[in-house]
Amino acid sequence: EELYRAAGDGALDLVYSTPSLYTCMQHGYGLSPVATAYRHVRRGNTTFLLDRYRGAIVVRANSTIHDVGDVRNSVLEAVAPISTGGYTLQMSEMMAQGISP
């Protein structure tokens, strides 16, 4: 929240941000990116470009939840509503399947 407010107040010249926070700042304050980061990972002789942002929905090994549709009426915990990999991506997938918070 402090970073978001500082960006909106014009107190910062440059912000290195998560995708979720950037989206909030873009819509809230009209900010635009000057650069984006891609991560390259090397395994042996192969280099992989990690050009997608991912998150996970994790359950206990003995859970009756086997796919996203099974989470309906379950108790869920997330990192934070502004976390792309820890909330937004999962919520988007659930909402696409008709599951609302």
Backbone hydrogen bonds in HBPLUS format (Angstrom, degrees):
<---DONOR---> <-ACCEPTOR-->    atom                        ^
c    i                          cat <-CA-CA->   ^        H-A-AA   ^      H-
h    n   atom  resd res      DA  || num        DHA   H-A  angle D-A-AA Bond
n    s   type  num  typ     dist DA aas  dist angle  dist       angle   num
A0005-ARG N   A0001-GLU O   2.92 MM   4  6.13 165.2  1.94 152.2 155.6     1
A0006-ALA N   A0002-GLU O   2.94 MM   4  6.10 162.6  1.97 148.2 153.4     2
A0007-ALA N   A0003-LEU O   2.96 MM   4  6.14 156.2  2.01 150.0 155.8     3
A0008-GLY N   A0004-TYR O   3.08 MM   4  6.33 156.0  2.14 145.9 152.5     4
A0009-ASP N   A0005-ARG O   2.83 MM   4  6.05 142.9  1.96 149.8 160.8     5
A0011-ALA N   A0006-ALA O   3.01 MM   5  5.25 147.7  2.12 163.0 161.9     6
A0010-GLY N   A0007-ALA O   3.28 MM   3  5.33 155.8  2.34  99.8 107.0     7
A0022-TYR N   A0018-THR O   2.94 MM   4  6.09 163.3  1.97 157.1 162.4     8
A0023-THR N   A0019-PRO O   3.01 MM   4  6.18 158.8  2.06 145.6 150.9     9
A0024-CYS N   A0020-SER O   3.06 MM   4  6.39 157.4  2.11 149.8 155.6    10
A0025-MET N   A0021-LEU O   2.88 MM   4  6.14 161.8  1.91 154.1 159.2    11
A0026-GLN N   A0022-TYR O   2.75 MM   4  5.93 153.2  1.82 153.6 161.8    12
A0027-HIS N   A0023-THR O   3.05 MM   4  6.21 166.6  2.07 148.9 151.7    13
A0028-GLY N   A0024-CYS O   2.77 MM   4  5.77 156.8  1.82 147.9 155.9    14
A0029-TYR N   A0025-MET O   2.81 MM   4  5.33 154.5  1.87 134.7 141.8    15
A0030-GLY N   A0026-GLN O   2.89 MM   4  4.58 132.6  2.12 119.2 126.4    16
A0050-LEU N   A0039-ARG O   2.92 MM  11  5.51 170.9  1.93 177.8 176.5    17
A0041-VAL N   A0048-PHE O   2.83 MM   7  5.13 163.5  1.86 151.3 156.8    18
A0048-PHE N   A0041-VAL O   2.67 MM   7  5.13 171.3  1.68 158.7 160.0    19
A0043-ARG N   A0046-THR O   2.82 MM   3  5.37 163.6  1.85 167.6 171.3    20
A0046-THR N   A0043-ARG O   3.06 MM   3  5.37 163.3  2.09 128.5 129.7    21
A0063-SER N   A0060-ARG O   3.10 MM   3  5.20 162.0  2.14 115.2 115.7    22
A0070-ASP N   A0067-ASP O   2.94 MM   3  5.57 150.1  2.03 118.5 127.1    23
A0071-VAL N   A0068-VAL O   3.11 MM   3  5.71 170.5  2.12 120.6 123.6    24
A0074-SER N   A0071-VAL O   2.92 MM   3  5.27 136.6  2.11 150.3 142.5    25
A0079-VAL N   A0086-GLY O   3.25 MM   7  5.08 150.3  2.34 133.6 136.8    26
A0083-SER N   A0080-ALA O   2.90 MM   3  5.27 167.7  1.92 122.7 125.4    27
A0088-THR N   A0083-SER O   2.94 MM   5  6.19 160.6  1.97 154.1 158.1    28
A0089-LEU N   A0084-THR O   3.07 MM   5  5.81 169.2  2.09 155.6 154.7    29
A0091-MET N   A0087-TYR O   2.81 MM   4  5.94 167.8  1.82 166.2 170.5    30
A0092-SER N   A0088-THR O   2.91 MM   4  6.00 157.7  1.96 147.7 154.0    31
A0093-GLU N   A0089-LEU O   3.10 MM   4  6.33 156.2  2.16 143.7 149.5    32
A0094-MET N   A0090-GLN O   2.92 MM   4  6.24 159.5  1.97 152.2 158.0    33
A0095-MET N   A0091-MET O   2.83 MM   4  6.01 165.7  1.85 154.5 158.6    34
A0096-ALA N   A0092-SER O   2.97 MM   4  6.13 148.7  2.07 143.1 151.5    35
A0097-GLN N   A0094-MET O   2.97 MM   3  5.16 137.8  2.15 100.3 112.8    36
A0099-ILE N   A0094-MET O   2.89 MM   5  5.07 162.3  1.92 141.7 137.5    37
A0098-GLY N   A0095-MET O   2.98 MM   3  4.92 159.2  2.02 108.9 110.0    38
